[in-house]
Amino acid sequence: FFLDWAFAKVKEFNPKDHIITVRTTVDMGIEASVEGAIEEMLRLHGQQYRVPQSAAVVMDTDGYVRALVGGRDYGESQFNRAADSLRQPGSSFKPFVYATALENGFTPDSIVVDAPICIGNWCPHNFSPGYRGRIPMTTALINSLNTVAVRLAQAVGRDKIVALAKAVGIETELKITRSLPLGTSEVSMIEMAGAYGAFASGGYKEFSFR
């Protein structure tokens, strides 16, 4: 999977008229460990949750991809789910909402409201029952509260959330819908890993496709 992805990236540089040397960043030890972990998890839980496939990306904070596994068995399926498959990121998208809020006047201690909310006929709920009322923004993020993420998106603007996500590496077009802050717009795993790298590197975006 890694080599397929790497060769595709090299072709983007259009090296037809040049001889180039390519050095990959894959760590075969990490790659083997990830492959083993995927196989073990699918063996233990795949049938129970009706999940026949999985994928994983391991990336350093410098943007180097150390492992990329696009599926359970390359011999059975060459489709690279880590790079070419688009999936809803769900709550893993919320840090981009909170980062946008921080760039627009909010602080970790800002008081936000966890309470019922409706936008038109759409009324999102938290995963856990009940509401916490007025709480610090940090608490809302830790508990992944849907109502707060939606309120923050209304406060700062969904277009600004999309702009920040693109700035840190999300290249897939994001749909600016009411449910955007809850991660309903599909992206690839490699994009999410690269975008999260900006958090790990103190807000700096590294070139993640190496």
C-alpha positions as protocol buffer text, in pm:
chain_id: "A"
residue {
  index: 1
  type: PHE
  ca { x: 0 y: 0 z: 0 }
}
residue {
  index: 2
  type: PHE
  ca { x: 277 y: 244 z: 92 }
}
residue {
  index: 3
  type: LEU
  ca { x: 464 y: 199 z: -235 }
}
residue {
  index: 4
  type: ASP
  ca { x: 148 y: 241 z: -443 }
}
residue {
  index: 5
  type: TRP
  ca { x: 79 y: 566 z: -261 }
}
residue {
  index: 6
  type: ALA
  ca { x: 441 y: 684 z: -288 }
}
residue {
  index: 7
  type: PHE
  ca { x: 461 y: 611 z: -662 }
}
residue {
  index: 8
  type: ALA
  ca { x: 136 y: 802 z: -718 }
}
residue {
  index: 9
  type: LYS
  ca { x: 284 y: 1100 z: -533 }
}
residue {
  index: 10
  type: VAL
  ca { x: 602 y: 1087 z: -741 }
}
residue {
  index: 11
  type: LYS
  ca { x: 397 y: 1095 z: -1062 }
}
residue {
  index: 12
  type: GLU
  ca { x: 241 y: 1422 z: -948 }
}
residue {
  index: 13
  type: PHE
  ca { x: 585 y: 1583 z: -990 }
}
residue {
  index: 14
  type: ASN
  ca { x: 583 y: 1475 z: -1358 }
}
residue {
  index: 15
  type: PRO
  ca { x: 938 y: 1334 z: -1363 }
}
residue {
  index: 16
  type: LYS
  ca { x: 918 y: 1208 z: -1726 }
}
residue {
  index: 17
  type: ASP
  ca { x: 1209 y: 1416 z: -1848 }
}
residue {
  index: 18
  type: HIS
  ca { x: 1428 y: 1361 z: -1544 }
}
residue {
  index: 19
  type: ILE
  ca { x: 1595 y: 1080 z: -1357 }
}
residue {
  index: 20
  type: ILE
  ca { x: 1508 y: 1108 z: -991 }
}
residue {
  index: 21
  type: THR
  ca { x: 1600 y: 919 z: -677 }
}
residue {
  index: 22
  type: VAL
  ca { x: 1320 y: 854 z: -431 }
}
residue {
  index: 23
  type: ARG
  ca { x: 1385 y: 780 z: -65 }
}
residue {
  index: 24
  type: THR
  ca { x: 1077 y: 681 z: 129 }
}
residue {
  index: 25
  type: THR
  ca { x: 1021 y: 748 z: 498 }
}
residue {
  index: 26
  type: VAL
  ca { x: 851 y: 420 z: 584 }
}
residue {
  index: 27
  type: ASP
  ca { x: 974 y: 234 z: 893 }
}
residue {
  index: 28
  type: MET
  ca { x: 930 y: -136 z: 820 }
}
residue {
  index: 29
  type: GLY
  ca { x: 917 y: -222 z: 1190 }
}
residue {
  index: 30
  type: ILE
  ca { x: 632 y: 21 z: 1252 }
}
residue {
  index: 31
  type: GLU
  ca { x: 462 y: -91 z: 932 }
}
residue {
  index: 32
  type: ALA
  ca { x: 471 y: -455 z: 1043 }
}
residue {
  index: 33
  type: SER
  ca { x: 338 y: -364 z: 1388 }
}
residue {
  index: 34
  type: VAL
  ca { x: 49 y: -169 z: 1238 }
}
residue {
  index: 35
  type: GLU
  ca { x: -38 y: -453 z: 1001 }
}
residue {
  index: 36
  type: GLY
  ca { x: -39 y: -694 z: 1294 }
}
residue {
  index: 37
  type: ALA
  ca { x: -256 y: -464 z: 1504 }
}
residue {
  index: 38
  type: ILE
  ca { x: -510 y: -427 z: 1224 }
}
residue {
  index: 39
  type: GLU
  ca { x: -531 y: -801 z: 1171 }
}
residue {
  index: 40
  type: GLU
  ca { x: -568 y: -864 z: 1544 }
}
residue {
  index: 41
  type: MET
  ca { x: -845 y: -606 z: 1591 }
}
residue {
  index: 42
  type: LEU
  ca { x: -1039 y: -731 z: 1290 }
}
residue {
  index: 43
  type: ARG
  ca { x: -1002 y: -1090 z: 1407 }
}
residue {
  index: 44
  type: LEU
  ca { x: -1132 y: -1003 z: 1753 }
}
residue {
  index: 45
  type: HIS
  ca { x: -1402 y: -750 z: 1669 }
}
residue {
  index: 46
  type: GLY
  ca { x: -1456 y: -740 z: 1293 }
}
residue {
  index: 47
  type: GLN
  ca { x: -1742 y: -988 z: 1279 }
}
residue {
  index: 48
  type: GLN
  ca { x: -1913 y: -845 z: 1587 }
}
residue {
  index: 49
  type: TYR
  ca { x: -1922 y: -492 z: 1444 }
}
residue {
  index: 50
  type: ARG
  ca { x: -1951 y: -601 z: 1080 }
}
residue {
  index: 51
  type: VAL
  ca { x: -1621 y: -438 z: 987 }
}
residue {
  index: 52
  type: PRO
  ca { x: -1435 y: -640 z: 722 }
}
residue {
  index: 53
  type: GLN
  ca { x: -1158 y: -385 z: 655 }
}
residue {
  index: 54
  type: SER
  ca { x: -946 y: -126 z: 829 }
}
residue {
  index: 55
  type: ALA
  ca { x: -665 y: 117 z: 757 }
}
residue {
  index: 56
  type: ALA
  ca { x: -403 y: 314 z: 947 }
}
residue {
  index: 57
  type: VAL
  ca { x: -149 y: 594 z: 904 }
}
residue {
  index: 58
  type: VAL
  ca { x: 147 y: 666 z: 1132 }
}
residue {
  index: 59
  type: MET
  ca { x: 310 y: 1005 z: 1080 }
}
residue {
  index: 60
  type: ASP
  ca { x: 586 y: 1192 z: 1261 }
}
residue {
  index: 61
  type: THR
  ca { x: 538 y: 1553 z: 1365 }
}
residue {
  index: 62
  type: ASP
  ca { x: 784 y: 1645 z: 1089 }
}
residue {
  index: 63
  type: GLY
  ca { x: 535 y: 1515 z: 833 }
}
residue {
  index: 64
  type: TYR
  ca { x: 718 y: 1190 z: 753 }
}
residue {
  index: 65
  type: VAL
  ca { x: 485 y: 897 z: 693 }
}
residue {
  index: 66
  type: ARG
  ca { x: 631 y: 604 z: 888 }
}
residue {
  index: 67
  type: ALA
  ca { x: 356 y: 353 z: 812 }
}
residue {
  index: 68
  type: LEU
  ca { x: 58 y: 342 z: 580 }
}
residue {
  index: 69
  type: VAL
  ca { x: -166 y: 38 z: 568 }
}
residue {
  index: 70
  type: GLY
  ca { x: -460 y: 60 z: 331 }
}
residue {
  index: 71
  type: GLY
  ca { x: -638 y: -262 z: 415 }
}
residue {
  index: 72
  type: ARG
  ca { x: -634 y: -603 z: 573 }
}
residue {
  index: 73
  type: ASP
  ca { x: -466 y: -795 z: 292 }
}
residue {
  index: 74
  type: TYR
  ca { x: -306 y: -633 z: -14 }
}
residue {
  index: 75
  type: GLY
  ca { x: -326 y: -965 z: -197 }
}
residue {
  index: 76
  type: GLU
  ca { x: -704 y: -965 z: -169 }
}
residue {
  index: 77
  type: SER
  ca { x: -769 y: -595 z: -228 }
}
residue {
  index: 78
  type: GLN
  ca { x: -530 y: -329 z: -356 }
}
residue {
  index: 79
  type: PHE
  ca { x: -770 y: -42 z: -283 }
}
residue {
  index: 80
  type: ASN
  ca { x: -587 y: 195 z: -49 }
}
residue {
  index: 81
  type: ARG
  ca { x: -836 y: 288 z: 222 }
}
residue {
  index: 82
  type: ALA
  ca { x: -581 y: 506 z: 399 }
}
residue {
  index: 83
  type: ALA
  ca { x: -524 y: 738 z: 104 }
}
residue {
  index: 84
  type: ASP
  ca { x: -809 y: 696 z: -143 }
}
residue {
  index: 85
  type: SER
  ca { x: -1115 y: 623 z: 69 }
}
residue {
  index: 86
  type: LEU
  ca { x: -1328 y: 911 z: 197 }
}
residue {
  index: 87
  type: ARG
  ca { x: -1502 y: 864 z: 531 }
}
residue {
  index: 88
  type: GLN
  ca { x: -1682 y: 1087 z: 779 }
}
residue {
  index: 89
  type: PRO
  ca { x: -1428 y: 1181 z: 1049 }
}
residue {
  index: 90
  type: GLY
  ca { x: -1700 y: 1233 z: 1311 }
}
residue {
  index: 91
  type: SER
  ca { x: -1584 y: 1381 z: 1639 }
}
residue {
  index: 92
  type: SER
  ca { x: -1220 y: 1375 z: 1529 }
}
residue {
  index: 93
  type: PHE
  ca { x: -1309 y: 1684 z: 1324 }
}
residue {
  index: 94
  type: LYS
  ca { x: -1406 y: 1886 z: 1632 }
}
residue {
  index: 95
  type: PRO
  ca { x: -1051 y: 2005 z: 1714 }
}
residue {
  index: 96
  type: PHE
  ca { x: -1067 y: 2215 z: 1397 }
}
residue {
  index: 97
  type: VAL
  ca { x: -1385 y: 2376 z: 1530 }
}
residue {
  index: 98
  type: TYR
  ca { x: -1219 y: 2457 z: 1862 }
}
residue {
  index: 99
  type: ALA
  ca { x: -899 y: 2578 z: 1694 }
}
residue {
  index: 100
  type: THR
  ca { x: -1106 y: 2817 z: 1484 }
}
residue {
  index: 101
  type: ALA
  ca { x: -1277 y: 2941 z: 1799 }
}
residue {
  index: 102
  type: LEU
  ca { x: -939 y: 3003 z: 1963 }
}
residue {
  index: 103
  type: GLU
  ca { x: -832 y: 3206 z: 1661 }
}
residue {
  index: 104
  type: ASN
  ca { x: -1147 y: 3416 z: 1688 }
}
residue {
  index: 105
  type: GLY
  ca { x: -1147 y: 3543 z: 2043 }
}
residue {
  index: 106
  type: PHE
  ca { x: -1227 y: 3235 z: 2251 }
}
residue {
  index: 107
  type: THR
  ca { x: -990 y: 3098 z: 2515 }
}
residue {
  index: 108
  type: PRO
  ca { x: -967 y: 2752 z: 2676 }
}
residue {
  index: 109
  type: ASP
  ca { x: -1148 y: 2896 z: 2978 }
}
residue {
  index: 110
  type: SER
  ca { x: -1426 y: 3065 z: 2782 }
}
residue {
  index: 111
  type: ILE
  ca { x: -1768 y: 2966 z: 2911 }
}
residue {
  index: 112
  type: VAL
  ca { x: -1980 y: 2778 z: 2658 }
}
residue {
  index: 113
  type: VAL
  ca { x: -2328 y: 2631 z: 2687 }
}
residue {
  index: 114
  type: ASP
  ca { x: -2416 y: 2264 z: 2667 }
}
residue {
  index: 115
  type: ALA
  ca { x: -2794 y: 2270 z: 2621 }
}
residue {
  index: 116
  type: PRO
  ca { x: -3051 y: 2161 z: 2362 }
}
residue {
  index: 117
  type: ILE
  ca { x: -3014 y: 2338 z: 2028 }
}
residue {
  index: 118
  type: CYS
  ca { x: -3205 y: 2331 z: 1700 }
}
residue {
  index: 119
  type: ILE
  ca { x: -3112 y: 2485 z: 1367 }
}
residue {
  index: 120
  type: GLY
  ca { x: -3430 y: 2469 z: 1165 }
}
residue {
  index: 121
  type: ASN
  ca { x: -3559 y: 2115 z: 1197 }
}
residue {
  index: 122
  type: TRP
  ca { x: -3216 y: 1974 z: 1286 }
}
residue {
  index: 123
  type: CYS
  ca { x: -3164 y: 1915 z: 1658 }
}
residue {
  index: 124
  type: PRO
  ca { x: -2830 y: 1747 z: 1736 }
}
residue {
  index: 125
  type: HIS
  ca { x: -2782 y: 1566 z: 2066 }
}
residue {
  index: 126
  type: ASN
  ca { x: -2480 y: 1459 z: 2266 }
}
residue {
  index: 127
  type: PHE
  ca { x: -2373 y: 1095 z: 2263 }
}
residue {
  index: 128
  type: SER
  ca { x: -2437 y: 1073 z: 2637 }
}
residue {
  index: 129
  type: PRO
  ca { x: -2780 y: 1172 z: 2773 }
}
residue {
  index: 130
  type: GLY
  ca { x: -2828 y: 1496 z: 2961 }
}
residue {
  index: 131
  type: TYR
  ca { x: -2670 y: 1841 z: 2942 }
}
residue {
  index: 132
  type: ARG
  ca { x: -2409 y: 2018 z: 3157 }
}
residue {
  index: 133
  type: GLY
  ca { x: -2516 y: 2379 z: 3116 }
}
residue {
  index: 134
  type: ARG
  ca { x: -2245 y: 2647 z: 3138 }
}
residue {
  index: 135
  type: ILE
  ca { x: -1897 y: 2493 z: 3129 }
}
residue {
  index: 136
  type: PRO
  ca { x: -1541 y: 2591 z: 3026 }
}
residue {
  index: 137
  type: MET
  ca { x: -1463 y: 2529 z: 2660 }
}
residue {
  index: 138
  type: THR
  ca { x: -1186 y: 2287 z: 2760 }
}
residue {
  index: 139
  type: THR
  ca { x: -1441 y: 2066 z: 2937 }
}
residue {
  index: 140
  type: ALA
  ca { x: -1662 y: 2066 z: 2628 }
}
residue {
  index: 141
  type: LEU
  ca { x: -1375 y: 1950 z: 2408 }
}
residue {
  index: 142
  type: ILE
  ca { x: -1263 y: 1681 z: 2653 }
}
residue {
  index: 143
  type: ASN
  ca { x: -1616 y: 1540 z: 2659 }
}
residue {
  index: 144
  type: SER
  ca { x: -1672 y: 1586 z: 2285 }
}
residue {
  index: 145
  type: LEU
  ca { x: -2005 y: 1762 z: 2333 }
}
residue {
  index: 146
  type: ASN
  ca { x: -2197 y: 1795 z: 2008 }
}
residue {
  index: 147
  type: THR
  ca { x: -2416 y: 2086 z: 2116 }
}
residue {
  index: 148
  type: VAL
  ca { x: -2116 y: 2301 z: 2203 }
}
residue {
  index: 149
  type: ALA
  ca { x: -1938 y: 2225 z: 1875 }
}
residue {
  index: 150
  type: VAL
  ca { x: -2250 y: 2330 z: 1685 }
}
residue {
  index: 151
  type: ARG
  ca { x: -2283 y: 2651 z: 1888 }
}
residue {
  index: 152
  type: LEU
  ca { x: -1918 y: 2737 z: 1833 }
}
residue {
  index: 153
  type: ALA
  ca { x: -1960 y: 2685 z: 1460 }
}
residue {
  index: 154
  type: GLN
  ca { x: -2250 y: 2927 z: 1462 }
}
residue {
  index: 155
  type: ALA
  ca { x: -2049 y: 3180 z: 1660 }
}
residue {
  index: 156
  type: VAL
  ca { x: -1732 y: 3179 z: 1448 }
}
residue {
  index: 157
  type: GLY
  ca { x: -1878 y: 3079 z: 1110 }
}
residue {
  index: 158
  type: ARG
  ca { x: -1859 y: 2744 z: 935 }
}
residue {
  index: 159
  type: ASP
  ca { x: -1667 y: 2903 z: 647 }
}
residue {
  index: 160
  type: LYS
  ca { x: -1385 y: 2992 z: 885 }
}
residue {
  index: 161
  type: ILE
  ca { x: -1371 y: 2633 z: 1010 }
}
residue {
  index: 162
  type: VAL
  ca { x: -1335 y: 2510 z: 653 }
}
residue {
  index: 163
  type: ALA
  ca { x: -1060 y: 2766 z: 587 }
}
residue {
  index: 164
  type: LEU
  ca { x: -862 y: 2652 z: 891 }
}
residue {
  index: 165
  type: ALA
  ca { x: -903 y: 2284 z: 803 }
}
residue {
  index: 166
  type: LYS
  ca { x: -770 y: 2352 z: 455 }
}
residue {
  index: 167
  type: ALA
  ca { x: -482 y: 2556 z: 593 }
}
residue {
  index: 168
  type: VAL
  ca { x: -359 y: 2259 z: 798 }
}
residue {
  index: 169
  type: GLY
  ca { x: -391 y: 2003 z: 521 }
}
residue {
  index: 170
  type: ILE
  ca { x: -749 y: 1898 z: 442 }
}
residue {
  index: 171
  type: GLU
  ca { x: -757 y: 1907 z: 62 }
}
residue {
  index: 172
  type: THR
  ca { x: -1090 y: 1734 z: 1 }
}
residue {
  index: 173
  type: GLU
  ca { x: -1375 y: 1980 z: -50 }
}
residue {
  index: 174
  type: LEU
  ca { x: -1570 y: 2018 z: 273 }
}
residue {
  index: 175
  type: LYS
  ca { x: -1945 y: 2069 z: 256 }
}
residue {
  index: 176
  type: ILE
  ca { x: -2052 y: 2372 z: 457 }
}
residue {
  index: 177
  type: THR
  ca { x: -2361 y: 2225 z: 619 }
}
residue {
  index: 178
  type: ARG
  ca { x: -2518 y: 2257 z: 962 }
}
residue {
  index: 179
  type: SER
  ca { x: -2359 y: 1928 z: 1067 }
}
residue {
  index: 180
  type: LEU
  ca { x: -2008 y: 2020 z: 948 }
}
residue {
  index: 181
  type: PRO
  ca { x: -1874 y: 2071 z: 1306 }
}
residue {
  index: 182
  type: LEU
  ca { x: -1976 y: 1713 z: 1388 }
}
residue {
  index: 183
  type: GLY
  ca { x: -1753 y: 1573 z: 1115 }
}
residue {
  index: 184
  type: THR
  ca { x: -2008 y: 1473 z: 853 }
}
residue {
  index: 185
  type: SER
  ca { x: -1808 y: 1594 z: 553 }
}
residue {
  index: 186
  type: GLU
  ca { x: -1592 y: 1310 z: 423 }
}
residue {
  index: 187
  type: VAL
  ca { x: -1211 y: 1323 z: 415 }
}
residue {
  index: 188
  type: SER
  ca { x: -927 y: 1074 z: 376 }
}
residue {
  index: 189
  type: MET
  ca { x: -728 y: 924 z: 661 }
}
residue {
  index: 190
  type: ILE
  ca { x: -396 y: 1055 z: 529 }
}
residue {
  index: 191
  type: GLU
  ca { x: -541 y: 1407 z: 520 }
}
residue {
  index: 192
  type: MET
  ca { x: -659 y: 1383 z: 879 }
}
residue {
  index: 193
  type: ALA
  ca { x: -322 y: 1253 z: 997 }
}
residue {
  index: 194
  type: GLY
  ca { x: -143 y: 1538 z: 823 }
}
residue {
  index: 195
  type: ALA
  ca { x: -384 y: 1799 z: 956 }
}
residue {
  index: 196
  type: TYR
  ca { x: -348 y: 1669 z: 1313 }
}
residue {
  index: 197
  type: GLY
  ca { x: 26 y: 1712 z: 1270 }
}
residue {
  index: 198
  type: ALA
  ca { x: -29 y: 2087 z: 1292 }
}
residue {
  index: 199
  type: PHE
  ca { x: -153 y: 2042 z: 1650 }
}
residue {
  index: 200
  type: ALA
  ca { x: 143 y: 1820 z: 1740 }
}
residue {
  index: 201
  type: SER
  ca { x: 393 y: 2070 z: 1596 }
}
residue {
  index: 202
  type: GLY
  ca { x: 258 y: 2373 z: 1778 }
}
residue {
  index: 203
  type: GLY
  ca { x: 40 y: 2506 z: 1498 }
}
residue {
  index: 204
  type: TYR
  ca { x: 288 y: 2470 z: 1213 }
}
residue {
  index: 205
  type: LYS
  ca { x: 187 y: 2275 z: 905 }
}
residue {
  index: 206
  type: GLU
  ca { x: 450 y: 2035 z: 775 }
}
residue {
  index: 207
  type: PHE
  ca { x: 462 y: 1893 z: 423 }
}
residue {
  index: 208
  type: SER
  ca { x: 313 y: 1554 z: 504 }
}
residue {
  index: 209
  type: PHE
  ca { x: 330 y: 1374 z: 171 }
}
residue {
  index: 210
  type: ARG
  ca { x: 685 y: 1249 z: 164 }
}
